[in-house]
């Protein structure tokens, strides 16, 4: 523990994943704070109430040592346990609601800390409040979801399909991280839950799976277990643990750490939860996925995004392994291989989160996210020659049919830099105020609306002004200000042609109500000059036509967005399969 962090024990994955018959546990570092009973901290409040049985579980009171270090009540004893004692210890953890509470608290705080590290600032939840409420045993049902209206994460429990043992969704690391990511993404891009095209509908699920799975693979115990499947693949020589080169190809790693562990992840849930890891990595690359009707469904489409990132993870891990030295007949140091795997997972997780700042605020498409991913990495790490992360990511995404939007990107597939600074009017706005004041940013936008190609017929609103500070691998600090604005035009069907310059879908009434969106992200450098303008123009007729036709054909225009229930309903659909 450092002065700013503390360590608590969690399940590295879920109770079905075991090493030599024992649970795979990990002590993770999370931000230091003096916890109230619950546990309750400055960003997370665990309230363990079961609405099905009307039970409020008594919380564990956390205590601190004289040096300020927290006492982890569920840490493994320092003395080695016999097999029988270890199994008894594990069983106690699984049955103890206080451990369930600690597990969700620590995983959510770890996820929050990863977002704040990546973005270089405090990150809000997707509701008006500081603390998210978490109910580890909210109800008896095979479901878990984020609820904006309840300001909380709800985790259900049920009887397993392969045994009569009770299954708690709150004990699955990837489920907890997935739901926490929904709440954080909702705070960073609150328009991504609005009706739009198929990619935006899928992005919430796909991105939440990416964060959850890379969070799992950033833990050494899980990577080691996947590579070795226990001790069977380890060769011991001269005090080193070695592993054969043949087990470290992309396919071999996929078969062990991904397909192998994927058979265990969520096995007790059966049809009650689609396994994101198993399904995503099973999607072999092919370029026509996005055009196939079965991948218009948001969850299936989101799995394509997760598959592209997981395949990138594999490609980059193998590239780093190949630069390690070998021992004897193509044997690699196992601990160094594990280090490279967790390092890639951590780096990709940071890149994936940072990319959000470079994504348009409305009508997101997967190609936009890819451009954002590549651009933000180039900003922080311009020299990519050693491992060629960006080339590997471009190639992998392209193999799934995901490419950047050509007109808005440069030869490196990154967003084009803003080239009109000489004409922009800066003198009538205050740079210091622009760093934090939405009113000042709006004045700047209004003064320059014609150069910024902003249609003044829509209702324009600056919805966020956020500072960002990021550190690259060479220690270089990147300081930026991220300003997000949206434009809204509420229309009737009769106005579509006049305002949007597109034809109405066949069968649409002239009295049909609809809403069109525009908007953009202005990225200012440390001197207050525009670096990037990532725009979604309200008068972009081609985009508005694609969006309107999709929503009309899919029934999205009639969709009633209920922030209390939308993720609950979506995850229940996912639980039932496609």
N, C-alpha and C positions, 0 to 999 in steps of 0.2 A: 504493500500500500504506500502511495505517496501522500503528501499533504492534501491533495485535491481529489483523491479517489479512495474508494474502499472496495473490499472484495466480498462477494456473497456467492453461495453455492446455488447452481441451477442444474437442470437436466440439459445435457448438451444437445439432445434431440428429443425423443419421446420415449416412454417406458418400454416400447417394443424393441428398441435398439440397445443391444447388450454386448458386453465384451466379457467372454468367458463366464457368461451367465449373470453378470453384475450390470447394474445400471451404469451408463456412461455419464459421469458427473463432471462439471467444470466449475471452477471459481472464476468469476468474471469481474473485471474492474468496472465500476460505475462511479458517477460523481459522488463525492463525499457530502454527506449531510447528516444532521442529527434527526433520526427518525422518530416520529410519534407512533403509537401502537396502530397497527393495521397490516403492513407498514404504511405510513403516510409521510410523504415528503413534499418538497416545494412544487413538484410537477405531477406527482402521481399520488392518488388516494385510493387505497384498496379498502373496499367496503364489502365484506364477505357475507352477503345476504342471499339466501336461497329462496326465491319466490315460489317455487313448487312446494317446498315443505314448510315455508314460513319460518325459516331458521336463520338466526344471526350468529355466526361463528365468533367465538371470543378470540381476539387477536393476540399474537405473541408480543410481549413487551421486550423491545430490544435494549440491550445494555452496552455500555462502552467501557473499555479499559481506561486506566488513568492516563495513558498516553493519547487518548482520543480515538483509538482504533476500535471499530465495531466488533462485537463478539458474534461470529457467524454460528447460529445455533444448529445448523444442519451440515456443518463441515465434516468431512470424513475424519475419523480419529487418526492421530499421527501414528499410532502403533498399527502395524499390519493386522488386519482382521482375518480370522479363519474363514473358510468358505461359508460355513453355517452362520457365523456372526455377520458376515457381509450381506448375506441374503436376508437376514433378519433386519439389518440396518436399512436395506433398500425397501423392504416391505413397510417399515415404519414411515419412511419418507412418502411413499405412495399413498398411505392412508391418512397422513397428517394434513389437515386443511391449512395449517400454518405454513407448511412447506409450500403448498400450492400458492399461497398468498405471496411468499417470498419469491417464488419462481416468476410469477407474472410481473411483480414489481421490478425485479432485477433485469428481466429481458426487455421490458418496456423502457426502462431508464438507459439500458445499454443501446437500444435502438435510437432513442432521442439523442444520446451523446454522440452517436455516429453521424446523425444529421447535422448537429451543431458543429462538430469538428469539420465536416466536409464543407459546410457553407460559411463558416467563420463568423457565426452570429447566433443569437438565441432564435429558436424556431417555435412558432405558436402552434397550438392545436387548432383543429378546424372548427372551433366554437369560441364564443366570447367568454373566456375564463382561463385561469392559470393551471388548474389541476384537473387531470383526467381521472374519472372514477372508474375503477376496475372491479368487477364482480367475478371472482374465480369460479363460483358455483351459482350462476345466475338463475338457471332453470334446468329441468330435465328435458333435454332435447339435443339432437346431434347437430348443433349449430354453434357458431361464434361470430360476432359481428361488432362493428363500430357503429355507434349511434350518436349523431351530431346533437340531436335534440336532448338526449339524456346525458350528454357530455361524458360518454363512457364507452368502455369495452366490456362486452357481455360474453361470458364463456359458459357453454352448456356441458352437460354430462349425460351419459347413457350407458346401457349395458352392451358390451362388445358383441360383435357378430360371430367371432370364433370361440368365444368363451362367455361365461356369465359374469366375468369380471367387469366391474364398473370402469368406464373409460372417461377420463376428464380431458376435455379439449385444452384446458388451461395448462396442462403438463407437456404439450407439444411446443417445442421452441419455435418451430417455423410458423405455427398457427398464431402464436402470441405476437411474434415479430411482424407477421403479415397484417394483423389487425391494427397494431400500433402504427404501421406505415400508412394505412388508410387515413388515420387521424392526422398524421403529420402532412401527408400530401394534400389533404383537404385544407389544411392551414396555409400551405404554400401556393396552391392553385385551386381556389374554391370554385372556379367555373368548370372544372373538369368533370363534375357530376351533372352538368347541364346536358340536355339532348343535343347531339352533334352527329358526326360520322361514326363509322364502326370502330375506327382506331381509338378515338377518345373514349368511347364506351369501354373498350378493352384495356386501356392503359392503366386504370386504377388497379385492376386485378393483376395484370402482367408485371407492373412495376413493384407492387407489394410482394409478389412471389420472388422477384429478383432480389429485393432487399432481404427477405426472409431466408432464402437459400444461400446467398453469399454470406450472411451473418452466421449461418450454421457452419459453412465451410471455412470460416475464418478461425474456427476453434480447433486446436491441435488434436484433441482426443478423437474428434469425428474424422478428421483427415487420416490419422494413423489407423483407426479402425477400418476405414474403407479400403486403404491400401493393403493392409496386412490380413484383414479378416481374422483377427486374433493374432496368434503367433505363427501360424502355418507358413507364412511367406517370408519370414525373417531369417537371414543368414547371419550368424554371429561369428566374428573373426577379429582377433586382436583388440577386444574391447569395443568394437564398432558393431552397429546393427546395419546390415547391408540388404539390398533388395535387387533382384535381377532386372536388367535393362528391358527385357521383354515384357515386364509387367508395367512399364512406364510409357507405352505408346498411348495416343489419344483413345484408341478403342479399348485398350486394356484398362486404362483408368476409368473410362466410362462404364465398363462392365463391372468394375469393383466398387469404386467410390460412389458412382451414380446409380447404375442399374442394381448393383448388389445391395447397397444400403436402401435404395428405393423400394425394394421388396419388403423391407422391414418398416420403413416410415409409414405410419398410419395403418398398419395391417389390421389392427383391431377395429378400425372404423369401417373397413370394407366399402360398401357402396355409400356409406354415410358421408364420405368426403373424397372428392377427386384428389388424387395425390399429385401435387404440382410438380414435384421432382421427377417422379416416375414418368408422367405423361410428357413433360417438357423435353426431357433428354431423349425420349423415345421417338420424337419427331425428327426423322432424318431430313437433312437439308433438301429442299426443292423450291423452285422459284415461283410456283403458281399457287402457293397456299392462300395468299391474300385475295386471289380472284375466285376461290372456290366457295360455294354457298355455305358449306358446313362451317367455314371459318369466319362467317359474319357474326355468329353468336359471340358475345363479348368474352366469355370465359375461354372458349376455344381459341379465339384470336389472341387473347392475352398470353396464352401459353406459347405462341409463336415468338413473342418478344422475350419471354423467359428462356426459351430454347436457344435463341440467338446469343444471349448473354452467357448462358452456361457453356455453349460450344466455344465461345471466345475464351472463357475461363480455361477450358481444356487446352486449347491451342497455345495460349500464353504460358500456361504451366509447363507444358512439354517443351516449349522453346527455352524456358529458363532452366529446366532440368538438363537439357542438352549442352548447356554451357558449364555444367558442373564437371569436375574430374571424376574418373572412374577408378575402381579398385579391382585389379586383376581382370578376370574375364567378364567385362561389361557389368560390373556390380557398382551400384551407387550407394552412397551413405544415406540411409533411410531418414535420419533426422534432418539432413540438409534438404532432401526431397520434400519432407513435410513442411519445413520452413518456407520453401519456395511456393508450395501450394497455398498456405495461409497468407503469404505475402501477396500473391496474385488476387486472392479473394478479397483481401482488405483494400488493395488498390482499386480493383474494379468496383467495389462497393462505394468507395469515396467518389470515383468518377461518375457512377450512376446517379448518386445524389446531387453532386455538383451540377450535373447537366440540367437539372430542373430550372436553375436560374436563367438558362439560355433557351428555354422552351417558350413558344408563344402562349399567351394566357387563355386562348379559346381555340376551339376547333383543331386540336392537336392531331397530327398524324405520325405514324411510326418513323417516317423519314425525317420529320422535324426533330424527333428525339435523338436519332442517330447523328444528325448534324450538330445538335447541342452537345452530345457526348464527345464528339471529335473536337469541337471548337474549344470547349472548356479545358480539355486535356492539353491542347496546343498552347493555350494561354498560360497554364501552370507549368507545363513541361515541354518547352519548344523543341528540345533535342530528344527525338524518339528513336534514334538510330540503333541503340543497343538491342532492344527487344521488339521494336516495331509494333507497339501496342495498337496504334491507330490503323495501320495496314491490316493487322489481324482482325480487328473489329469490323472494318469495312468489308473485308472478304467474307467473314462469317455472316454478317447481316445480309449481304448481297445474295448469299446462298439460300436465304429464306425469302428472297424477293423484296427485301427492305433496302431502299436506296434513298439518298438525300434528294431534296427538291432542287433540280438543276439550276433554274434561274437565280435562286437566292444564295447559292453556294459557290465556292471557288474551286480551284483545281485540286485542293486537298480535301474536298468534300466538307469543308467548314463553312460557317456563315461568312458571307462577304462583310468586310469591315465597312463602316460608314465613311463615305467619301465626300460629303457635302459640308464639312465643318467650316470651310471658308465662307460659306453663305449663311450659315445658321446665326441667328441673333442671340447672343449670349449676354449682351450688356444690360438688358432690362430685367434680368433675374439675378438673385443673390446665390452664389455658389454654395456658401455655408448652409443656407436654408434648404437648398436643393438636396442636400445630403439626407434630410429627414422629413421635410415638409411637403405633403402632397399638394397643398395649395400652390406652393412655389413651383413645383413640377408642372402642375396643370397650366399655370401662366406661361411657362416655357413652351409647353406643347401647343398652347393656343397661339402664341406669337409665331410659332414656326410650323403651323399646321399644313401649309401648302408645300413647303419643302419636305416635310415628313409624310406627305401624301395621306393626310388624315381627312376623311370626309366629315365636314362639319354638320351634316344633316342628322347624324346619329347623336344620341346622348352619350357624352364622353365623361369618363370618371377615372381618376387615378386611384387605384385600389391598394397600392403598396409602394413604399419607398424603403429599401432595405440596404444597409451597408454590408459589404462582404470583404473578408480578409482571408486569403488562402495561402498556404505555404507549399511550394513545390519541392520536389525531391532534392534540389540543390540548395534549399534553404531560402530561395527567392520568395519574397512576400508580394502577393498580388492584391491590390486594394481597388475595389470597384463599388459603385452604387447601382443597385438594380431597381429600376422603376417600372411598374406594371400598370398599364391602363387598358380599359375596355370601352367598347362602343356598343350601344344597344339600339336597335330599331324595331319597335313594335308595329306590326303591319297587319293589314287584312289581305286576303288573297288577291283582291282587285288591285292592290298597290304593288304587287311583286314586279311586274314588268316595268312600271315607271320608275321605281326606286332602285331595284337590284339589277335591272336590265337583263332579266331572264324570263323564260316562259313558265307559267304555272304548270305543275304536274297535272296530267289528265285526270279529270274527276274532282279536282279541288274547287270548292265553292269560293265565290268572290268574297264571302263573309267569313271564310276560314281565318282564325287568328293565328299568327305565327310571330316568331321573334328571330331576327337576324343579328349576328354578332360580328364585330370587328375588334381590333385591339392590337397591342404590341408590347414589347419589352425594350426599354432603352437602357443600355449598359453604358454608364459613364466611367471614365478612367479617373485616376487619382487627381487629375488636374481639372476635372469638371467638363471634359470634352466627350462627345458621344463616340463610343467605340463600336457599338453594334446597335442597329435598330432591327429587331426581329419582329416583323409585322404580319398582321392578319387584316388586310384592308377590307373595310365594309363594302367597297365597290368592286371587289374581286368577283366578277360575274361567274367565272368557271368554278371557283370554290363554293360560292353560294348555291350554284346549281347542283353540284354534287351532294352537298349537305341536304338541301331541300328535297331532292329526289329520294335520297336514302331515308330520311325521316318520314316522308309521305308513304313510301313503300313498306317501311317497317312498322308503321303506326306510332312512330316516335313523337309526332306532333300532338298526339292525344295523351302522351305520357304525363302523369301527374307526379312531380318530384316530391317525395315525402322524405325529408332528411332523417326522420326518426326510423324509417323502416327500409329504406332502399338497400342498404348493405345486408340487412337481415334477410330480405327477400332474395337478393342476388345470391347469397351464400346458401340459402336453402335450395335454390335451383341448382347450384353447383353440387350440393350434397346428393341430389337425386340423379346426377349425371346429366349428360347433354341430351 
